[in-house]
Amino acid sequence: MHHDITLITTVAAGFGLALVFGVLAERLRVPALVGYLLAGIAIGPATPGFVADITIASQLAEIGVMLLMFGVGLHFSLADLMAVKRIAVPGAVVQMGIATGLGMALAWAWGWSGGAGLVFGLSLSCASTVVLLKALESRHLLDTMNGRIAVGWLVVEDLATVVMLVLLPPLAGVLGGTPVADPDGHPLWRTITQTLLQVGVFVAIMLVAGRRVLPWLLWQVARTGSRELFTLAVVAVAIGIAFGASALFGVSFALGAFFAGMVMRESAYSQRAAEESLPLRDAFAVLFFVSVGMLFDPAVLVDAPLRVLAVVAIIVGGKSLAAAALVLLLRYPLNTALTVAASLGQIGEFSFILAGMGLALGLLPPEGMSLVLAGALISIAVNPLVFTAVAPFSRWVLRRSAAARRLEQRDDPLAALPLDTGEQFLQGQVVLVGHGRVGARIARALRDRGIPHVVVDQNRELVDSLRRAGQAAVSGDAADPTVLVQAHIAHAAMLVVATGDSLGLRQMVSTARTLNPAIEVVLRAHSDAESALLRQEVLGTVFFGEDELAKGMAGHVLARFNRPARAAEAAA
């Protein structure tokens, strides 16, 4: 062919090999992301055979970064973060500081510059959103308290990384990289101040004007009834705002796309926007990981195996141990500490973005990029094994260590009712497990009618706030018999389980029935199958959301037509 098809060959080779290696990775029970990185290595300049155009791949990767960050913004929930802020914010900040310090120490030992050490350490400190969410979803941990803490922790890491992406360019000259200084020769402090002001103006515009304009825009497009136009609108907003933010305010593509997604979340069509953009986000995310793999030089595994091992030790060992220690210091149980540690024992897309920026700014040597990629590949591949080992390791250490048992059953003031708790909360009360969207409504109804109740929830911050408001509450997992004992389940009149934890539900009912055979049990089901199974086992009175919604709507319709339910059934 006489015309240039470099773009087509790059995309075709990237997608084709990513599919092959991705399937192989999944068959080996490791994340497909590992396969995408291997595909990039295969078509990169460091390996023989076909070499893709790295310039075109880098531009496609930029689109991948935009759409990835847009997706992060779409799923970013300030409410979820605030629910675990007391552990997620200090934990993430301190853990990132420790990991960055360890990375800088390694870089110093290897004779690298301070700027290279800083970028290298920061790249090792932030875990992968993609890997974490997939790991939690596959183990049904996403809706548990441990899962929320891990996700909140990661959100804080993501926000901190976004700040670093903003500050690195103006600081590049000082840190020993290629100066991106003001052409007018302004001092560094002025350049940084100007950068932060530009970011501030952009954020203000997005939060004030964007929150009104973007939802209105989606509404207008949705009114056309065209699915293609809606998808186009979502993608155009993501890429257009990312580019505009960079061109007008000097903000990175990543930050612009993140705020576009965050503002888009305010729309009533946010769920649809996430669904419509998902295929395109996934496709370009694959190209992003492929392009990152192209930068990897496999020779580093042979030339510097000890350096690779040191990097993996920081990611899997240092970060995880620091996270576990911080969780325990914040008075959370051992199981929570192990889950958070396993969640953060890997690095991913943000590390690649940081390392890539460091490489482009002349801060990070090419070997540093290869070491970050090698650490990512190994840590992501090992992470499922670490997650699988959490439960058996927890059981093993609890059987053999008195100290571990003390850590699992902390002397936590929120884990038991205060001594001055009124008698009405100790006998004949309702024990309400879960204070989420459903549980909070039940608690409000009980409170309005003066029915004494004790709330049991895993969120320590929530329990603390309920106690300050005068509500009897206990912190802990209700599947643990000691937690229900602390809620005085033995003398309760009713157990109401409104939590999303389907796995621990039977243990809760078993504990309650053992200690209080006459107790009435009310359960929340999450599917038709679960509802039928719970009713079959006669565990208690079961409520399923769709059933109750259908009953309410049917009742309204029948009332409108002034037709009793029995007559309607007879007519049917």
LINRAPE-V954935 format. One record per run of one state. SS is the DSSP state (hx for helix, st for strand, lp for the rest). FROM is the first residue (numbers start at 1). LEN is the number of residues. Records with the same first field share a line. If there is no record, write none. Layout:
SS=FROM-LEN ; FROM-LEN
This chain:
lp=1-5 ; 28-4 ; 43-11 ; 76-2 ; 84-1 ; 110-4 ; 126-3 ; 139-6 ; 172-16 ; 224-3 ; 250-3 ; 265-5 ; 295-4 ; 304-1 ; 330-4 ; 345-4 ; 361-5 ; 401-1 ; 409-4 ; 416-7 ; 426-4 ; 434-3 ; 449-4 ; 458-2 ; 469-4 ; 476-5 ; 487-2 ; 492-2 ; 498-7 ; 516-4 ; 526-2 ; 537-4 ; 561-4 ; 572-1
hx=6-22 ; 32-11 ; 54-22 ; 78-6 ; 85-25 ; 114-12 ; 129-10 ; 145-27 ; 188-36 ; 227-23 ; 253-12 ; 270-25 ; 299-5 ; 305-25 ; 334-11 ; 349-12 ; 366-35 ; 402-7 ; 413-3 ; 423-3 ; 437-12 ; 460-9 ; 481-6 ; 489-3 ; 505-11 ; 528-9 ; 545-16 ; 565-7
st=430-4 ; 453-5 ; 473-3 ; 494-4 ; 520-6 ; 541-4
